[in-house]
Amino acid sequence: MADSTDGHSAAAVAFLLAQLGEHAAAKFAERIHPLQLTPAHAGILRLVAVQPGCSQQALARTLGALPSKVVTLVDDLQQRGLIERRRNPDDRRLHALHLTTAGTELLRKVRAAAESHGADLTRALDPQQRDNLAALLGCIAADQHLHPGIHPGYQRLRR
């Protein structure tokens, strides 16, 4: 465990990233809880919006999650009228996922919550510092082979 005597050692930076990551994830979950969503549900809504017509299998591959876990999340969203499954015109065995009007509206609220969340997390920084931090974190994420826009927590859905 790192403490303030570590200065800016690599271990101290790694600890701060882990500390802030856990804090940020918990605060985001709290922020979207009133929308009756988990972060996993919010991420699926976002991906379906970015990739309309994707199959559940493709979504599971993108997320690095078990297809059965993704089906459960999609089922939840479909039952709430946020996502609909349509027959894929190219392969009738597959369902194409699409946001409903209600799903699109809820995703707008999620994005607003995410913007507010990000502003709160970075309020100690001026815009240039925030841009620099984003660039530096992007370099670290790329070096660690993290996929842009995909939270690595979905890989826990492989269990």
N, CA, C and O of each residue as an XYZ file, in Angstrom:
636
protein
N       0.845     -1.180      0.000
C       0.000      0.000      0.000
C       0.885      1.237      0.000
O       1.849      1.310      0.762
N       0.569      2.200     -0.841
C       1.341      3.427     -0.956
C       0.887      4.423      0.089
O      -0.278      4.444      0.487
N       1.819      5.245      0.526
C       1.435      6.347      1.405
C       2.073      7.624      0.895
O       2.779      7.617     -0.113
N       1.821      8.720      1.595
C       2.273     10.021      1.108
C       3.787     10.136      1.063
O       4.304     11.039      0.405
N       4.524      9.249      1.743
C       5.983      9.326      1.706
C       6.543      8.743      0.419
O       7.737      8.879      0.153
N       5.706      8.098     -0.386
C       6.171      7.478     -1.627
C       6.431      8.488     -2.740
O       7.027      8.133     -3.757
N       6.002      9.731     -2.575
C       6.178     10.720     -3.624
C       5.444     10.312     -4.876
O       4.269      9.948     -4.837
N       6.166     10.379     -6.013
C       5.541     10.042     -7.289
C       6.157      8.782     -7.879
O       6.351      8.692     -9.091
N       6.461      7.818     -7.035
C       7.005      6.559     -7.523
C       5.952      5.858     -8.383
O       4.765      6.177     -8.322
N       6.410      4.903     -9.179
C       5.484      4.140    -10.013
C       4.435      3.432     -9.147
O       3.271      3.335     -9.535
N       4.848      2.942     -7.984
C       3.896      2.273     -7.087
C       2.851      3.260     -6.577
O       1.672      2.923     -6.476
N       3.283      4.476     -6.258
C       2.338      5.485     -5.767
C       1.337      5.866     -6.858
O       0.150      6.044     -6.585
N       1.822      5.990     -8.086
C       0.924      6.317     -9.201
C      -0.074      5.180     -9.412
O      -1.265      5.430     -9.597
N       0.400      3.936     -9.387
C      -0.493      2.792     -9.560
C      -1.546      2.752     -8.452
O      -2.716      2.465     -8.706
N      -1.120      3.042     -7.227
C      -2.080      3.062     -6.115
C      -3.122      4.159     -6.315
O      -4.314      3.930     -6.113
N      -2.678      5.339     -6.709
C      -3.627      6.434     -6.941
C      -4.617      6.089     -8.049
O      -5.806      6.389     -7.937
N      -4.133      5.463     -9.114
C      -5.031      5.054    -10.199
C      -6.071      4.058     -9.691
O      -7.254      4.169    -10.013
N      -5.624      3.084     -8.893
C      -6.557      2.101     -8.349
C      -7.544      2.755     -7.388
O      -8.739      2.461     -7.422
N      -7.045      3.636     -6.537
C      -7.899      4.336     -5.569
C      -8.943      5.185     -6.280
O     -10.126      5.131     -5.946
N      -8.507      5.967     -7.254
C      -9.437      6.819     -7.994
C     -10.390      6.004     -8.864
O     -11.560      6.361     -9.006
N      -9.902      4.920     -9.443
C     -10.762      4.076    -10.265
C     -11.902      3.482     -9.453
O     -13.056      3.510     -9.880
N     -11.584      2.953     -8.300
C     -12.616      2.379     -7.430
C     -13.598      3.458     -6.979
O     -14.811      3.248     -6.986
N     -13.063      4.613     -6.587
C     -13.897      5.738     -6.151
C     -14.806      6.208     -7.292
O     -16.005      6.410     -7.101
N     -14.228      6.373     -8.457
C     -15.005      6.855     -9.611
C     -16.103      5.858     -9.975
O     -17.231      6.264    -10.256
N     -15.797      4.579     -9.974
C     -16.796      3.568    -10.316
C     -17.946      3.574     -9.317
O     -19.112      3.500     -9.703
N     -17.616      3.660     -8.034
C     -18.664      3.665     -6.999
C     -19.533      4.917     -7.112
O     -20.756      4.839     -6.995
N     -18.909      6.059     -7.338
C     -19.672      7.309     -7.450
C     -20.553      7.310     -8.699
O     -21.674      7.817     -8.658
N     -20.063      6.751     -9.805
C     -20.886      6.670    -11.009
C     -22.085      5.761    -10.771
O     -23.204      6.083    -11.170
N     -21.848      4.616    -10.116
C     -22.950      3.702     -9.803
C     -24.006      4.405     -8.951
O     -25.204      4.232     -9.178
N     -23.565      5.195     -7.974
C     -24.503      5.959     -7.137
C     -25.286      6.967     -7.980
O     -26.488      7.152     -7.793
N     -24.590      7.604     -8.897
C     -25.200      8.655     -9.708
C     -26.293      8.115    -10.633
O     -27.293      8.794    -10.866
N     -26.113      6.898    -11.164
C     -27.120      6.360    -12.078
C     -28.127      5.449    -11.380
O     -29.084      4.990    -12.004
N     -27.921      5.191    -10.107
C     -28.874      4.355     -9.360
C     -30.310      4.892     -9.430
O     -31.238      4.097     -9.581
N     -30.527      6.209     -9.327
C     -31.901      6.711     -9.451
C     -32.549      6.412    -10.808
O     -33.774      6.440    -10.929
N     -31.739      6.129    -11.819
C     -32.262      5.764    -13.140
C     -32.593      4.267    -13.207
O     -33.025      3.758    -14.241
N     -32.383      3.582    -12.088
C     -32.602      2.136    -11.981
C     -31.719      1.373    -12.961
O     -32.152      0.426    -13.618
N     -30.471      1.813    -13.036
C     -29.480      1.166    -13.895
C     -28.240      0.836    -13.089
O     -27.907      1.524    -12.124
N     -27.565     -0.222    -13.493
C     -26.219     -0.495    -13.006
C     -25.250      0.020    -14.067
O     -25.655      0.260    -15.204
N     -23.990      0.190    -13.717
C     -23.019      0.570    -14.755
C     -22.967     -0.429    -15.912
O     -22.763     -0.027    -17.058
N     -23.145     -1.705    -15.639
C     -23.141     -2.709    -16.723
C     -24.301     -2.474    -17.689
O     -24.124     -2.561    -18.904
N     -25.484     -2.178    -17.155
C     -26.632     -1.878    -18.017
C     -26.380     -0.607    -18.832
O     -26.683     -0.554    -20.024
N     -25.825      0.407    -18.180
C     -25.550      1.676    -18.870
C     -24.568      1.458    -20.016
O     -24.729      2.026    -21.097
N     -23.558      0.640    -19.778
C     -22.580      0.355    -20.829
C     -23.193     -0.373    -22.007
O     -22.828     -0.114    -23.153
N     -24.112     -1.272    -21.746
C     -24.778     -1.985    -22.841
C     -25.637     -1.016    -23.645
O     -25.644     -1.065    -24.875
N     -26.359     -0.142    -22.959
C     -27.150      0.862    -23.687
C     -26.241      1.684    -24.605
O     -26.566      1.917    -25.769
N     -25.098      2.121    -24.065
C     -24.172      2.942    -24.850
C     -23.652      2.180    -26.062
O     -23.600      2.730    -27.162
N     -23.267      0.926    -25.873
C     -22.729      0.152    -26.992
C     -23.779     -0.137    -28.056
O     -23.478     -0.106    -29.249
N     -25.003     -0.417    -27.638
C     -26.059     -0.663    -28.620
C     -26.349      0.625    -29.396
O     -26.664      0.578    -30.586
N     -26.244      1.763    -28.725
C     -26.434      3.040    -29.431
C     -25.326      3.266    -30.455
O     -25.582      3.783    -31.542
N     -24.099      2.883    -30.114
C     -22.949      3.072    -31.006
C     -22.943      2.034    -32.126
O     -22.484      2.311    -33.234
N     -23.456      0.839    -31.832
C     -23.459     -0.262    -32.804
C     -24.882     -0.800    -32.985
O     -25.138     -1.964    -32.678
N     -25.808      0.026    -33.476
C     -27.182     -0.471    -33.626
C     -27.219     -1.670    -34.566
O     -26.551     -1.705    -35.600
N     -28.022     -2.648    -34.169
C     -28.144     -3.851    -34.985
C     -27.142     -4.927    -34.644
O     -27.143     -5.985    -35.273
N     -26.280     -4.688    -33.658
C     -25.303     -5.718    -33.290
C     -26.036     -6.906    -32.663
O     -27.136     -6.764    -32.129
N     -25.418     -8.054    -32.737
C     -26.004     -9.246    -32.122
C     -25.544     -9.334    -30.674
O     -24.586     -8.673    -30.274
N     -26.234    -10.154    -29.895
C     -25.826    -10.378    -28.504
C     -24.443    -11.020    -28.458
O     -23.639    -10.712    -27.578
N     -24.169    -11.916    -29.413
C     -22.869    -12.577    -29.458
C     -21.755    -11.562    -29.730
O     -20.703    -11.598    -29.093
N     -21.997    -10.661    -30.678
C     -20.999     -9.637    -30.988
C     -20.797     -8.711    -29.797
O     -19.672     -8.301    -29.510
N     -21.871     -8.384    -29.110
C     -21.786     -7.538    -27.922
C     -20.943     -8.231    -26.852
O     -20.094     -7.596    -26.226
N     -21.171     -9.519    -26.640
C     -20.393    -10.274    -25.651
C     -18.913    -10.297    -26.026
O     -18.053    -10.143    -25.159
N     -18.613    -10.487    -27.311
C     -17.205    -10.476    -27.758
C     -16.570     -9.115    -27.518
O     -15.445     -9.029    -27.027
N     -17.293     -8.044    -27.864
C     -16.768     -6.688    -27.670
C     -16.464     -6.436    -26.208
O     -15.441     -5.835    -25.880
N     -17.344     -6.889    -25.324
C     -17.190     -6.661    -23.892
C     -16.213     -7.628    -23.237
O     -15.714     -7.362    -22.144
N     -15.940     -8.745    -23.896
C     -15.102     -9.772    -23.277
C     -15.843    -10.501    -22.173
O     -15.226    -10.969    -21.217
N     -17.175    -10.603    -22.295
C     -18.018    -11.213    -21.272
C     -18.651    -12.491    -21.801
O     -18.733    -12.706    -23.010
N     -19.098    -13.333    -20.880
C     -19.822    -14.538    -21.278
C     -21.129    -14.150    -21.965
O     -21.850    -13.280    -21.475
N     -21.437    -14.782    -23.086
C     -22.698    -14.470    -23.772
C     -23.917    -14.626    -22.864
O     -24.851    -13.829    -22.947
N     -23.921    -15.634    -22.005
C     -25.079    -15.841    -21.126
C     -25.277    -14.677    -20.161
O     -26.414    -14.336    -19.835
N     -24.196    -14.067    -19.701
C     -24.299    -12.906    -18.809
C     -24.835    -11.696    -19.575
O     -25.639    -10.927    -19.048
N     -24.386    -11.534    -20.815
C     -24.862    -10.423    -21.641
C     -26.343    -10.605    -21.947
O     -27.097     -9.632    -21.932
N     -26.770    -11.831    -22.222
C     -28.184    -12.104    -22.493
C     -29.031    -11.677    -21.286
O     -30.098    -11.089    -21.458
N     -28.565    -11.967    -20.083
C     -29.301    -11.582    -18.872
C     -29.438    -10.062    -18.785
O     -30.516     -9.556    -18.472
N     -28.365     -9.339    -19.058
C     -28.415     -7.875    -19.021
C     -29.349     -7.336    -20.104
O     -30.136     -6.423    -19.853
N     -29.262     -7.901    -21.305
C     -30.133     -7.469    -22.405
C     -31.591     -7.789    -22.067
O     -32.483     -6.987    -22.342
N     -31.834     -8.964    -21.470
C     -33.198     -9.316    -21.046
C     -33.756     -8.257    -20.102
O     -34.896     -7.820    -20.255
N     -32.945     -7.848    -19.122
C     -33.372     -6.811    -18.165
C     -33.765     -5.531    -18.903
O     -34.809     -4.939    -18.630
N     -32.919     -5.116    -19.836
C     -33.173     -3.876    -20.575
C     -34.383     -4.008    -21.498
O     -35.138     -3.052    -21.679
N     -34.564     -5.186    -22.077
C     -35.727     -5.403    -22.937
C     -37.013     -5.383    -22.105
O     -38.012     -4.800    -22.526
N     -36.993     -6.009    -20.943
C     -38.183     -6.024    -20.078
C     -38.587     -4.617    -19.654
O     -39.763     -4.353    -19.406
N     -37.625     -3.725    -19.572
C     -37.911     -2.333    -19.216
C     -38.281     -1.495    -20.436
O     -38.571     -0.306    -20.307
N     -38.273     -2.105    -21.611
C     -38.639     -1.379    -22.829
C     -37.554     -0.445    -23.330
O     -37.853      0.533    -24.016
N     -36.283     -0.729    -22.996
C     -35.167      0.141    -23.373
C     -34.416     -0.368    -24.600
O     -33.813      0.408    -25.340
N     -34.462     -1.676    -24.803
C     -33.807     -2.323    -25.945
C     -34.829     -3.259    -26.568
O     -35.664     -3.843    -25.878
N     -34.745     -3.391    -27.889
C     -35.581     -4.391    -28.548
C     -34.704     -5.302    -29.381
O     -33.682     -4.893    -29.934
N     -35.133     -6.535    -29.452
C     -34.480     -7.527    -30.302
C     -35.299     -7.628    -31.584
O     -36.519     -7.794    -31.556
N     -34.602     -7.525    -32.694
C     -35.250     -7.707    -33.998
C     -34.521     -8.834    -34.717
O     -33.326     -9.049    -34.511
N     -35.236     -9.528    -35.539
C     -34.583    -10.561    -36.355
C     -33.559     -9.904    -37.267
O     -33.827     -8.876    -37.890
N     -32.400    -10.503    -37.334
C     -31.353    -10.022    -38.226
C     -31.725    -10.430    -39.645
O     -31.882    -11.620    -39.922
N     -31.870     -9.464    -40.549
C     -32.285     -9.816    -41.916
C     -31.260    -10.680    -42.653
O     -31.614    -11.386    -43.597
N     -29.991    -10.629    -42.229
C     -28.948    -11.409    -42.895
C     -28.795    -12.821    -42.313
O     -28.306    -13.727    -42.987
N     -29.218    -12.996    -41.059
C     -29.095    -14.291    -40.402
C     -30.242    -14.419    -39.405
O     -30.182    -13.864    -38.308
N     -31.271    -15.143    -39.784
C     -32.484    -15.218    -38.968
C     -32.254    -15.890    -37.615
O     -33.119    -15.826    -36.741
N     -31.100    -16.533    -37.431
C     -30.793    -17.156    -36.143
C     -30.374    -16.110    -35.110
O     -30.438    -16.361    -33.906
N     -29.948    -14.949    -35.577
C     -29.444    -13.902    -34.688
C     -30.474    -12.810    -34.489
O     -31.293    -12.533    -35.364
N     -30.415    -12.204    -33.332
C     -31.235    -11.027    -33.054
C     -30.357     -9.787    -33.126
O     -29.252     -9.761    -32.584
N     -30.854     -8.781    -33.789
C     -30.171     -7.484    -33.857
C     -30.727     -6.621    -32.732
O     -31.941     -6.537    -32.546
N     -29.839     -5.984    -31.988
C     -30.242     -5.163    -30.848
C     -30.359     -3.702    -31.253
O     -29.509     -3.168    -31.966
N     -31.422     -3.071    -30.790
C     -31.660     -1.657    -31.081
C     -32.222     -0.989    -29.834
O     -32.974     -1.600    -29.074
N     -31.849      0.273    -29.631
C     -32.459      1.049    -28.557
C     -33.873      1.430    -28.963
O     -34.147      1.694    -30.134
N     -34.757      1.455    -27.994
C     -36.095      1.991    -28.213
C     -36.032      3.498    -27.971
O     -34.993      4.025    -27.574
N     -37.126      4.175    -28.207
C     -37.184      5.608    -27.908
C     -36.916      5.839    -26.428
O     -36.194      6.766    -26.062
N     -37.498      4.995    -25.574
C     -37.264      5.124    -24.124
C     -35.794      4.867    -23.791
O     -35.232      5.533    -22.921
N     -35.168      3.908    -24.474
C     -33.752      3.627    -24.254
C     -32.868      4.794    -24.658
O     -31.899      5.122    -23.973
N     -33.211      5.412    -25.773
C     -32.449      6.576    -26.239
C     -32.565      7.722    -25.241
O     -31.578      8.400    -24.954
N     -33.762      7.938    -24.716
C     -33.976      9.005    -23.734
C     -33.226      8.706    -22.436
O     -32.624      9.603    -21.847
N     -33.261      7.454    -21.990
C     -32.545      7.111    -20.764
C     -31.038      7.238    -20.970
O     -30.326      7.669    -20.063
N     -30.547      6.872    -22.144
C     -29.119      7.015    -22.429
C     -28.712      8.483    -22.402
O     -27.602      8.803    -21.976
N     -29.577      9.370    -22.843
C     -29.299     10.803    -22.759
C     -29.099     11.198    -21.291
O     -28.207     11.988    -20.984
N     -29.903     10.668    -20.401
C     -29.777     10.952    -18.965
C     -28.498     10.352    -18.391
O     -27.854     10.955    -17.533
N     -28.133      9.168    -18.865
C     -26.886      8.535    -18.423
C     -25.697      9.389    -18.848
O     -24.772      9.607    -18.065
N     -25.722      9.870    -20.085
C     -24.619     10.704    -20.579
C     -24.524     12.001    -19.782
O     -23.422     12.459    -19.482
N     -25.657     12.596    -19.439
C     -25.646     13.805    -18.617
C     -25.073     13.492    -17.235
O     -24.302     14.281    -16.690
N     -25.444     12.356    -16.675
C     -24.902     11.946    -15.377
C     -23.394     11.715    -15.479
O     -22.650     12.074    -14.565
N     -22.940     11.121    -16.579
C     -21.508     10.871    -16.774
C     -20.734     12.184    -16.902
O     -19.636     12.315    -16.359
N     -21.302     13.149    -17.615
C     -20.640     14.454    -17.742
C     -20.527     15.139    -16.382
O     -19.474     15.675    -16.037
N     -21.596     15.120    -15.628
C     -21.604     15.720    -14.301
C     -20.622     14.993    -13.382
O     -19.907     15.618    -12.599
N     -20.600     13.687    -13.490
C     -19.681     12.856    -12.715
C     -18.224     13.222    -13.037
O     -17.405     13.414    -12.139
N     -17.926     13.311    -14.323
C     -16.567     13.669    -14.739
C     -16.172     15.059    -14.277
O     -15.035     15.284    -13.862
N     -17.107     15.984    -14.348
C     -16.827     17.352    -13.893
C     -16.537     17.365    -12.401
O     -15.627     18.061    -11.950
N     -17.304     16.601    -11.632
C     -17.063     16.535    -10.189
C     -15.708     15.916     -9.882
O     -14.981     16.399     -9.014
N     -15.369     14.851    -10.591
C     -14.096     14.164    -10.339
C     -12.888     15.027    -10.679
O     -11.844     14.923    -10.035
N     -13.028     15.865    -11.677
C     -11.877     16.647    -12.151
C     -11.961     18.131    -11.785
O     -11.249     18.953    -12.361
N     -12.813     18.468    -10.845
C     -13.006     19.887    -10.514
C     -11.745     20.558     -9.973
O     -11.649     21.785    -10.004
N     -10.782     19.790     -9.482
C      -9.535     20.372     -8.982
C      -8.584     20.767    -10.116
O      -7.545     21.380     -9.868
N      -8.938     20.417    -11.363
C      -8.072     20.669    -12.511
C      -8.644     21.768    -13.390
O      -9.860     21.923    -13.505
N      -7.748     22.529    -14.010
C      -8.232     23.471    -15.026
C      -8.371     22.692    -16.337
O      -7.910     21.554    -16.425
N      -9.004     23.291    -17.365
C      -9.239     22.541    -18.608
C      -7.969     21.959    -19.237
O      -7.995     20.837    -19.742
N      -6.871     22.695    -19.213
C      -5.642     22.176    -19.811
C      -5.109     20.994    -19.001
O      -4.647     20.010    -19.578
N      -5.167     21.080    -17.687
C      -4.725     19.954    -16.861
C      -5.594     18.722    -17.118
O      -5.093     17.600    -17.195
N      -6.897     18.948    -17.249
C      -7.812     17.836    -17.513
C      -7.472     17.197    -18.863
O      -7.445     15.971    -18.975
N      -7.212     18.020    -19.892
C      -6.842     17.486    -21.204
C      -5.525     16.711    -21.124
O      -5.393     15.640    -21.717
N      -4.558     17.255    -20.390
C      -3.274     16.565    -20.223
C      -3.450     15.236    -19.507
O      -2.871     14.224    -19.902
N      -4.254     15.248    -18.450
C      -4.512     14.012    -17.711
C      -5.171     12.981    -18.618
O      -4.785     11.812    -18.611
N      -6.145     13.398    -19.384
C      -6.826     12.474    -20.299
C      -5.839     11.883    -21.299
O      -5.888     10.687    -21.583
N      -4.952     12.705    -21.832
C      -3.956     12.209    -22.792
C      -3.008     11.213    -22.126
O      -2.699     10.168    -22.699
N      -2.552     11.532    -20.931
C      -1.636     10.628    -20.217
C      -2.325      9.307    -19.874
O      -1.745      8.236    -20.050
N      -3.546      9.386    -19.390
C      -4.279      8.160    -19.066
C      -4.555      7.349    -20.325
O      -4.533      6.119    -20.287
N      -4.813      8.025    -21.433
C      -5.003      7.334    -22.706
C      -3.760      6.570    -23.121
O      -3.858      5.457    -23.637
N      -2.590      7.157    -22.901
C      -1.322      6.469    -23.205
C      -1.164      5.217    -22.350
O      -0.771      4.163    -22.850
N      -1.471      5.335    -21.063
C      -1.365      4.182    -20.166
C      -2.359      3.104    -20.586
O      -2.006      1.927    -20.650
N      -3.591      3.495    -20.870
C      -4.615      2.526    -21.274
C      -4.201      1.797    -22.552
O      -4.362      0.581    -22.653
N      -3.673      2.529    -23.517
C      -3.229      1.908    -24.771
C      -2.081      0.941    -24.515
O      -2.059     -0.156    -25.073
N      -1.131      1.335    -23.680
C       0.006      0.474    -23.366
C      -0.447     -0.805    -22.660
O       0.179     -1.856    -22.798
N      -1.522     -0.705    -21.915
C      -2.045     -1.870    -21.192
C      -3.042     -2.671    -22.037
O      -3.663     -3.615    -21.548
N      -3.185     -2.289    -23.299
C      -4.062     -2.986    -24.254
C      -5.527     -2.962    -23.836
O      -6.266     -3.918    -24.072
N      -5.941     -1.858    -23.212
C      -7.348     -1.682    -22.864
C      -8.072     -1.157    -24.088
O      -7.526     -0.363    -24.854
N      -9.281     -1.598    -24.263
C     -10.061     -1.211    -25.434
C     -10.783      0.106    -25.147
O     -11.506      0.204    -24.156
N     -10.600      1.114    -25.995
C     -11.271      2.404    -25.777
C     -12.786      2.232    -25.668
O     -13.409      1.568    -26.497
N     -13.355      2.832    -24.649
C     -14.797      2.815    -24.467
C     -15.362      1.547    -23.848
O     -16.574      1.446    -23.654
N     -14.505      0.573    -23.531
C     -14.966     -0.682    -22.939
C     -14.375     -0.813    -21.544
O     -13.157     -0.899    -21.386
N     -15.232     -0.828    -20.538
C     -14.766     -0.950    -19.154
C     -14.267     -2.380    -18.922
O     -14.972     -3.334    -19.250
N     -13.069     -2.541    -18.364
C     -12.547     -3.894    -18.159
C     -13.353     -4.705    -17.145
O     -13.173     -5.919    -17.052
N     -14.229     -4.063    -16.392
C     -15.064     -4.780    -15.439
C     -15.987     -5.796    -16.094
O     -16.407     -6.752    -15.442
N     -16.311     -5.608    -17.371
C     -17.154     -6.582    -18.062
C     -16.491     -7.954    -18.122
O     -17.177     -8.971    -18.226
N     -15.168     -7.986    -18.058
C     -14.481     -9.275    -18.108
C     -14.784    -10.113    -16.871
O     -14.636    -11.335    -16.893
N     -15.210     -9.454    -15.792
C     -15.629    -10.212    -14.599
C     -16.895    -11.014    -14.891
O     -17.218    -11.957    -14.169
N     -17.607    -10.638    -15.949
C     -18.815    -11.369    -16.335
C     -18.475    -12.664    -17.059
O     -19.358    -13.333    -17.596
N     -17.205    -13.012    -17.072
C     -16.773    -14.278    -17.668
C     -16.880    -15.401    -16.635
O     -16.721    -16.576    -16.966
N     -17.144    -15.036    -15.407
C     -17.196    -16.041    -14.332
C     -18.607    -16.492    -14.104
O     -18.854    -17.334    -13.241
